[in-house]
């Protein structure tokens, strides 16, 4: 599990095409400090497994499913990426509960700079808007953010100077893709309520759910 608090802005140093997968080598001095084979590291919000590491770099394999559902397939040598290690048990939950399982990709539609912050508008894929609510949480390229406005096909977030300076959102321009992970709690609530609605009449209610 992650919290969406990016630890550092890393860099892609090599990309190897494996046919139905890709192998990435990434530089991240902070996240590789205690990295071991098999550890998880979130790369732009996608949970990847450390295959190998040497010095301040690590290697991760990305299967076709991940390449299809995320923006990782657009990365190339020199691309900057958000990196975060899993949350340690007992640590503060600085952002919100993030699994590192991307629900879809959006596109940066507009950037509106202000004196001390910047408003960014991002498109929402069909089917995800129902999970996005005003003042709720969403993960964009692995960054835990608060939704300012939520529409049927887009949402906006406000970015402080620290976020702009230390994450990929300071570099993204209109038209660039971003990974999106909606609030997992909203998805579970929807599934539970849907199961209750589909339950045949006369059967006991779901555990913990009262009429």
Order of alpha helices (4+ residues) and beta strands (2+ residues): beta-beta-beta-beta-beta-alpha-beta-beta-beta-beta-beta-beta-alpha-beta-alpha
